[in-house]
């Protein structure tokens, strides 16, 4: 089993790039060690899940991608562990209370402050992409994102946020599955809420009430017919019911 990873050394920074995840993928493919972090002041083609764009003005968000290698059994709940680390990092910067909207959005008072995108080539490596809005004025968000987007505020800066996330990632990526599941449940922003999903396979589409997560990180949903459905993050698009 590999040694625990310490994040932030080496650290590569760009004033402007297309995507920190792209830079980190290139570094990973070239053999960069676990713990390497790529950041940027501004990115032109940042992205989230399902090809969504992540947009942020220069110097007003943390644009961060980290390399983790190799992947092993400890990392089975990586998609849950990373948002927990993001919550912890944000709360170390400001007197805020963070929740996680499954699978990978971080909320403050039901408004999105951060997102996670993990891209992997198992078992060789994973790139952990994180975007945290720090000091973006509401009018600077694209019109379709002004609600529900928000920022950390409280004078949080990209360097301070990077150091906080470097420190928070390692303990959560090494945490026992039981601890990850328990903390995710404590921060679960969806539990007992009406949701609707579209997707493929058995979870083609439907609606129900969020009922937590299982030990594999799937979202559990109770339908009106009393059927419990387990949704995988890669299978579905999720929306809250009005």
C-alpha positions as CSV (number, residue, x, y, z in Angstrom):
1,X,0.0,0.0,0.0
2,X,1.3,3.5,-1.0
3,X,2.3,6.1,1.5
4,X,-0.3,8.9,2.4
5,X,-0.1,11.9,0.0
6,X,0.7,15.4,1.1
7,X,-0.7,18.0,-1.2
8,X,0.8,21.2,-2.5
9,X,4.4,20.2,-3.3
10,X,5.2,20.6,-6.1
11,X,2.8,23.5,-7.0
12,X,2.5,24.8,-10.6
13,X,0.6,28.1,-11.2
14,X,-0.6,29.7,-14.3
15,X,-1.8,33.3,-14.6
16,X,-4.3,32.1,-17.3
17,X,-5.0,28.7,-18.8
18,X,-7.9,26.8,-20.4
19,X,-8.4,24.4,-17.4
20,X,-6.4,23.5,-14.4
21,X,-7.7,19.9,-14.8
22,X,-6.1,19.8,-18.3
23,X,-2.8,21.0,-17.0
24,X,-2.9,18.5,-14.1
25,X,-3.8,15.7,-16.5
26,X,-0.8,16.6,-18.6
27,X,1.4,16.6,-15.5
28,X,0.0,13.2,-14.4
29,X,0.6,11.7,-17.8
30,X,4.2,13.0,-17.7
31,X,4.8,11.3,-14.3
32,X,4.2,14.1,-11.9
33,X,4.1,12.8,-8.3
34,X,1.1,12.4,-6.1
35,X,0.3,15.6,-4.3
36,X,1.2,17.9,-7.3
37,X,-1.2,20.8,-7.4
38,X,-2.0,23.0,-10.5
39,X,-3.7,26.4,-9.9
40,X,-4.6,29.4,-12.1
41,X,-5.6,33.0,-11.6
42,X,-8.1,32.6,-14.4
43,X,-9.2,29.8,-16.7
44,X,-11.0,30.0,-20.1
45,X,-12.5,26.5,-20.3
46,X,-13.1,25.3,-16.8
47,X,-15.7,22.6,-16.6
48,X,-18.0,20.7,-14.3
49,X,-20.0,17.5,-14.5
50,X,-21.8,16.7,-17.8
51,X,-19.8,19.3,-19.6
52,X,-21.1,22.3,-17.7
53,X,-18.9,25.3,-17.7
54,X,-17.2,26.7,-14.5
55,X,-16.8,30.4,-14.9
56,X,-15.0,32.8,-12.5
57,X,-13.3,36.2,-12.8
58,X,-9.5,36.4,-12.3
59,X,-8.2,36.3,-8.7
60,X,-11.7,35.9,-7.2
61,X,-11.9,32.1,-7.0
62,X,-9.7,29.2,-6.2
63,X,-9.1,27.2,-9.4
64,X,-7.3,24.1,-8.2
65,X,-6.5,20.6,-9.5
66,X,-4.5,18.0,-7.6
67,X,-2.9,14.7,-8.7
68,X,-3.5,11.6,-6.6
69,X,-1.6,8.4,-7.5
70,X,-1.8,5.5,-7.5
71,X,-5.4,4.6,-6.8
72,X,-6.2,1.7,-4.5
73,X,-9.0,0.4,-2.2
74,X,-8.6,3.5,0.1
75,X,-10.0,5.7,-2.6
76,X,-13.3,3.9,-3.3
77,X,-15.2,6.9,-1.8
78,X,-13.0,9.6,-3.4
79,X,-16.1,11.4,-4.9
80,X,-17.5,11.8,-1.4
81,X,-14.3,12.5,0.5
82,X,-13.3,15.5,-1.7
83,X,-16.4,17.6,-1.1
84,X,-16.0,17.0,2.6
85,X,-12.4,18.3,2.4
86,X,-13.7,21.3,0.6
87,X,-16.3,22.0,3.3
88,X,-13.6,21.8,6.0
89,X,-11.3,24.1,4.0
90,X,-14.0,26.7,3.6
91,X,-15.0,26.6,7.2
92,X,-11.4,27.2,8.2
93,X,-11.4,30.4,6.2
94,X,-14.7,31.9,7.4
95,X,-17.5,31.4,10.0
96,X,-19.7,29.4,7.6
97,X,-21.6,26.2,7.7
98,X,-21.2,24.1,4.5
99,X,-23.4,21.3,3.2
100,X,-22.9,18.9,0.3
101,X,-25.5,18.5,-2.5
102,X,-24.8,15.0,-3.8
103,X,-22.6,14.2,-5.5
104,X,-20.2,17.0,-5.6
105,X,-21.5,20.5,-5.0
106,X,-20.8,22.4,-1.8
107,X,-23.5,24.8,-0.6
108,X,-23.7,27.7,1.8
109,X,-27.3,28.4,2.8
110,X,-28.5,26.4,-0.2
111,X,-26.4,28.4,-2.7
112,X,-23.5,26.8,-4.5
113,X,-20.1,28.0,-3.5
114,X,-17.9,25.2,-4.8
115,X,-17.8,22.2,-7.2
116,X,-15.7,19.2,-7.7
117,X,-14.8,17.3,-10.9
118,X,-12.7,14.2,-10.6
119,X,-11.1,12.7,-13.7
120,X,-9.2,9.4,-13.4
121,X,-7.2,6.8,-15.2
122,X,-7.4,3.9,-12.7
123,X,-5.3,2.5,-11.2
124,X,-2.6,5.0,-12.3
125,X,-3.9,8.4,-11.2
126,X,-6.8,10.7,-10.5
127,X,-7.0,14.5,-11.0
128,X,-9.1,16.2,-8.3
129,X,-10.5,19.4,-9.7
130,X,-12.0,22.0,-7.3
131,X,-13.5,25.4,-7.9
132,X,-14.3,27.6,-4.9
133,X,-16.0,31.0,-5.4
134,X,-14.2,33.3,-3.0
135,X,-15.0,37.0,-3.7
136,X,-17.1,37.1,-6.8
137,X,-19.8,39.9,-6.8
138,X,-23.2,38.6,-7.6
139,X,-23.4,40.7,-10.8
140,X,-20.2,39.1,-12.1
141,X,-21.8,35.6,-12.3
142,X,-23.3,34.8,-15.7
143,X,-27.1,35.6,-15.6
144,X,-28.1,31.9,-15.4
145,X,-25.8,31.4,-12.4
146,X,-26.6,34.4,-10.3
147,X,-28.9,32.2,-8.4
148,X,-27.9,29.9,-6.8
149,X,-24.2,30.9,-6.9
150,X,-22.5,32.5,-3.9
151,X,-19.0,33.2,-2.6
152,X,-17.1,32.6,0.6
153,X,-16.4,36.3,1.3
154,X,-14.9,37.3,4.6
155,X,-11.7,38.4,2.9
156,X,-10.8,34.8,1.7
157,X,-8.0,34.8,-0.9
158,X,-6.8,32.2,-3.4
159,X,-3.5,31.6,-1.6
160,X,-5.2,31.1,1.8
161,X,-7.9,28.8,0.2
162,X,-5.2,26.7,-1.5
163,X,-3.3,26.2,1.7
164,X,-6.5,25.2,3.5
165,X,-7.5,22.8,0.8
166,X,-4.0,21.3,0.6
167,X,-4.2,20.6,4.4
168,X,-7.8,19.2,4.3
169,X,-7.5,16.8,1.4
170,X,-4.9,14.4,2.8
171,X,-6.8,13.4,6.0
172,X,-10.1,12.9,4.1
173,X,-8.6,10.9,1.3
174,X,-7.1,8.5,3.9
175,X,-10.2,8.4,6.1
176,X,-12.0,5.1,6.8
177,X,-15.2,4.6,4.7
178,X,-17.4,4.6,7.8
179,X,-16.1,8.1,8.8
180,X,-16.6,9.4,5.2
181,X,-20.2,8.1,5.0
182,X,-21.0,9.4,8.5
183,X,-19.7,12.9,7.8
184,X,-21.4,13.0,4.4
185,X,-24.7,12.1,6.0
186,X,-24.2,14.9,8.6
187,X,-23.6,17.4,5.7
188,X,-26.2,16.0,3.4
189,X,-28.1,18.9,1.8
190,X,-30.6,16.6,0.0
191,X,-31.9,14.3,2.7
192,X,-35.7,14.3,3.0
193,X,-36.1,16.6,0.0
194,X,-38.1,15.9,-3.1
195,X,-35.9,15.3,-6.1
196,X,-36.2,14.3,-9.7
197,X,-33.7,12.5,-11.9
198,X,-33.0,11.5,-15.5
199,X,-30.5,9.0,-16.6
200,X,-30.0,5.5,-18.0
201,X,-30.6,1.9,-17.1
202,X,-32.8,1.1,-14.2
203,X,-32.6,4.8,-13.1
204,X,-33.9,6.1,-16.5
205,X,-36.0,8.7,-14.9
206,X,-38.1,9.2,-11.8
207,X,-38.9,11.2,-8.7
208,X,-38.9,10.6,-5.0
209,X,-37.5,11.7,-1.6
210,X,-33.8,11.6,-0.9
211,X,-33.0,9.1,1.8
212,X,-29.2,9.5,2.3
213,X,-26.4,7.4,0.7
214,X,-25.3,3.8,0.8
215,X,-21.8,2.5,1.6
216,X,-20.7,2.8,-2.0
217,X,-21.6,6.5,-2.2
218,X,-24.8,6.0,-4.2
219,X,-27.8,8.4,-3.5
220,X,-30.8,6.5,-2.1
221,X,-34.2,7.7,-3.1
222,X,-37.6,6.5,-1.9
223,X,-40.3,6.7,-4.6
224,X,-44.0,7.2,-4.0
225,X,-44.5,3.5,-4.6
226,X,-42.2,2.7,-1.7
227,X,-39.4,1.5,-3.9
228,X,-35.8,2.4,-2.8
229,X,-33.6,3.3,-5.8
230,X,-29.8,3.7,-5.6
231,X,-28.5,6.3,-8.0
232,X,-24.8,6.4,-9.1
233,X,-23.3,9.8,-9.8
234,X,-22.2,8.9,-13.3
235,X,-25.6,7.7,-14.3
236,X,-28.0,10.6,-13.7
237,X,-28.8,14.3,-13.8
238,X,-30.4,15.5,-10.6
239,X,-32.8,18.3,-9.9
240,X,-34.6,19.5,-6.8
241,X,-38.4,19.7,-7.1
242,X,-39.9,23.1,-6.7
